[in-house]
Amino acid sequence: MSGGLIAALIAVGVLVLLIGYVWITYNSLVTLRVRVDEAWSDITVQLKRRADLIPSLVDTVKGYAAHEKGVFESVTKARAETISAQGPAEASVAENHMQEALKSIFAVAEAYPQLQASQNFLQLQGELVDTENKIQAARRFYNGGVREYNTKIQVFPNTVFVRAMGFTEREFFEVDDVASISEPPRIQF
C-alpha cells in the first residue's frame, strides 16, 4: 500500500466519523427539542385546566360573597393573562398574578364558614390543588428537558456547529418574582 492510499483511507475514516458524530448529535438534539416542546405543551394543558376551573370557583364564591367585586375582577384578569401567555417568561409573570388572585379568593372564602362547608366549593378546591400539583410536576419535567437540551447545545464540540443548524437554548420556567418566595408564608391560626 502506498502512503497516498493510507492517507486517503485515514481521511475517509475521519470524514465518516465526523459525519456520524454530526448525524448522531443532530438527531439527539431534535429528540431533546421535541421533548422540551412536549413538556411545554403539558404545562399549557394544566394551565388551561386550571383556567377552566377558575370560573366555577368564582361563581361558587360569588354566591356567598357578592360584594367582593375587586377579588373576582383580579381573578378573571389573571385567568385571561394565564391563557394568553406565550413562552416561559410571560407564563411566569402570569403565574405570579394567578397565585396572588387565588390567594385573595381563598382569603375571601375563609370569611364565609358556610362557603367552606359547601361540597361544591370543597370539590373545586380539591381539583385546583390537584391541578397545581400537576402544574408543578409539568414545570419540573419541562425544566429538566430544557437543562438536557441546553447542556447538549453548550458542550464542546457541539457549541461550534449546532447553532448553525438552527438549535438555540430554551428558557427555563422560573419564578418571576423571587422576592415573593424568599420567605416562607406566614400562617396564622
N, C-alpha and C positions, 0 to 999 in steps of 0.2 A: 504494500500500500504506500502510496506516495504521501508526502507531507501535506500537499494541497487537498487531497481527498480526506485525510484525517481532519484537517481544519474545517473543511466543508461539512463533514458529519457532526463535528462539535458545534458548529454554528447552527446547523439544522436542529440539533438536540436542544440547544439553548433556546432557540426560537420556539420550538414545540413546548418546552417547559414554560416559557413566558406566556405564550398564548393560553396554555392550560391554566396557568395561575390567574390571568385576567378573566378567563371564562368562569372559573370557579368563584372568584371574587365578585364578579358581576352578578352571577346567579344568587349567591348568598345575600348580596345587598338587596336585590329585588325581593327575595323572600322576607328579609327583615323589614323592608319598606311596606310590603303588603301586611305583615303582622302589625306594624305600627298603625297603619290605616284601619285595620280591623279593630284594634284596641280603641282607637278614637271613635269609631262607629259604636262600639259598646258603650262608651261614655255618653255619647249623644242619645242613644236609646234610653239609657237610665235617666238622663236629664229630662227627656221628653216624658217618660213615665211619671217622674216627679211633677213635672209641669201639668200633666193631666190630672194628678191627684189634688193639686192646689185649689182649683175652683170648687171641688166638692168639699174640701176642708173649709174654705172661706164661706161657702153657703151654709154649712153646718154652724160655724161660729157666728155668722151674721144673724141667725135666728135667735141667738141669745144675747148678742152684743151689737145691736143695730147702730148704736151711736158711735161706734169705733171706726168711723169712716176713713180716717187717715191710715189706720193699720191696713185696711183692706185695699186701699189705693196703692200703698207701698208694696204689698204682696203681689198685686196684679202687675205693677210696673216691673218688679223683679222677675216675675214669671216671663213676661214678654222679653225682657233682656236676656234671660237664660235661653229661651228658644231661638233668638236671633243671633246669638254669639257665634262668631266664626273663628275657629282656632283656639289654642290653649290660652293665649293671653287674654282675649276677650271673655272666654269662658270663665277664667279665673276671677276676673272683675265681677262678672255676673253672679258667680257662685258666692262671692263675698256679700253682695247685695241680697241674694236669696237667703243666705244664712241669717242675716240681720232681720229680714222681713219675717222669716219663720219664727225667730226668737220672739218678735213682737206679737205675733198671732198667738203663740203659746202663752205668753205673758198675759194677754187678754183672757185666754181660756182659763187661766188659774184663778181669775177673779169671779168665775161663774161655776160653782160646785156642781150645779145641775148639768152643765155642759160637759164637765169632766166625767160625769156618770153616764152620759149618753153613749149607747152602744155604737152608734154610727160614728161619733167623734173618736171613740177609742179604736175602732177598726181602722179609720182613716189614719189616725196617729201611728198605729202599728204598721200599716202599709208604708207610711212615709219613713219610718225608722228603717224598715227593711230595704226600701229603695235607697236611702242614704248609705246603708252598708254596702249595697251593690255598686253605688257610685264610687265609694272609697276603693273597693276591690278593682273596679274598672280603671281607676286612676293609677293604682299601683301597677297593674298589668301594662297599661299604656306607658308609664314612665320606665318600666323595665325594658320594654321593647325599644323605646327611644334611646335608653342607655346603650343597649347592644348595637343598635343601628349607628348611633353617633360614634361609638368606640371603633366600630369596623371602618367607618369613614376616616377617622382621625389617626389610625395607626399607620406606621410606616411599613411598607412602601405604598399602601393603598392611598394615603393622602396625596401622593404625587399625581395620580391619574384619575381617581374616581369622580372628582368634581367635573372633569371634562366629559364624563359620561352622564352627567345630569344628577348626580347624587349630592344632596346638601343636608346639613344637620337639621334636625327637627327640634322644636321647643318642648321642654318638659312642661307638664301641667303642674304649676307651682301655686302656692298661696300668694294672692295679690297683695294682701295687707299683712305683712309679717308681724307687725305690732299687735294685731288682733289676736295672735296665738302665742305671743311671747310670755304671757302669764296665764296660769290656769284659771278657768272660770270660777267665780265665787258662788258658792251655793249656800243659801240661807234657808233654814227650816223654821 
